[in-house]
Amino acid sequence: MVTVAFEPLFEKTIGKIKDNILIKKIKNQIRKIIENPETGKPMRYDRKGTREDYIQPFR
C-alpha cells in the first residue's frame, strides 16, 4: 500500500493554480503514481531513493 504525503510547499503551490486543465493533469498524474510508484525518473546523489515526474511546468 502506498502512503501519499504532500509537502506544505506543494499544497500551497497547487492551491494557487487557477487553470482547471492543469489541475486535472496533476490529479491524473498523482493517481498514476499511486497505482505504480515506480513511475518517473529515479534520482541520484542527495535525492537517491526518490523519483521525479514532469507535468509542465512542474517537476
FIKOLZA-331160 format. One record per residue (C-alpha): residue in three letters; x, y, z. Coordinates in steps of 0.1 Angstrom, whole numbers, plus 5000, padded with zeros to 4 digits. Layout:
N
(rec "ALA"; (X; Y; Z))
...
! end
This chain:
59
(rec "MET"; (5000; 5000; 5000))
(rec "VAL"; (5013; 5034; 4991))
(rec "THR"; (5010; 5063; 5015))
(rec "VAL"; (5006; 5097; 4999))
(rec "ALA"; (5021; 5127; 5018))
(rec "PHE"; (5020; 5162; 5004))
(rec "GLU"; (5046; 5187; 5015))
(rec "PRO"; (5033; 5221; 5026))
(rec "LEU"; (5050; 5239; 4997))
(rec "PHE"; (5033; 5215; 4972))
(rec "GLU"; (4999; 5222; 4987))
(rec "LYS"; (5005; 5259; 4987))
(rec "THR"; (5016; 5259; 4951))
(rec "ILE"; (4987; 5237; 4939))
(rec "GLY"; (4962; 5259; 4958))
(rec "LYS"; (4973; 5289; 4937))
(rec "ILE"; (4966; 5273; 4903))
(rec "LYS"; (4936; 5286; 4886))
(rec "ASP"; (4938; 5266; 4854))
(rec "ASN"; (4914; 5237; 4856))
(rec "ILE"; (4931; 5217; 4829))
(rec "LEU"; (4964; 5218; 4847))
(rec "ILE"; (4948; 5208; 4880))
(rec "LYS"; (4932; 5178; 4862))
(rec "LYS"; (4966; 5168; 4847))
(rec "ILE"; (4982; 5169; 4881))
(rec "LYS"; (4954; 5148; 4897))
(rec "ASN"; (4957; 5122; 4870))
(rec "GLN"; (4994; 5120; 4874))
(rec "ILE"; (4991; 5116; 4911))
(rec "ARG"; (4967; 5087; 4905))
(rec "LYS"; (4992; 5071; 4882))
(rec "ILE"; (5019; 5074; 4908))
(rec "ILE"; (4997; 5059; 4934))
(rec "GLU"; (4989; 5029; 4911))
(rec "ASN"; (5026; 5025; 4901))
(rec "PRO"; (5051; 5041; 4925))
(rec "GLU"; (5080; 5031; 4902))
(rec "THR"; (5069; 5056; 4875))
(rec "GLY"; (5091; 5086; 4868))
(rec "LYS"; (5128; 5092; 4866))
(rec "PRO"; (5149; 5078; 4895))
(rec "MET"; (5170; 5105; 4912))
(rec "ARG"; (5207; 5103; 4921))
(rec "TYR"; (5231; 5117; 4947))
(rec "ASP"; (5213; 5136; 4975))
(rec "ARG"; (5179; 5127; 4962))
(rec "LYS"; (5186; 5090; 4959))
(rec "GLY"; (5155; 5069; 4967))
(rec "THR"; (5131; 5094; 4952))
(rec "ARG"; (5116; 5098; 4918))
(rec "GLU"; (5108; 5128; 4896))
(rec "ASP"; (5079; 5131; 4872))
(rec "TYR"; (5072; 5161; 4849))
(rec "ILE"; (5039; 5178; 4844))
(rec "GLN"; (5046; 5210; 4825))
(rec "PRO"; (5056; 5235; 4841))
(rec "PHE"; (5061; 5214; 4873))
(rec "ARG"; (5086; 5187; 4881))
! end
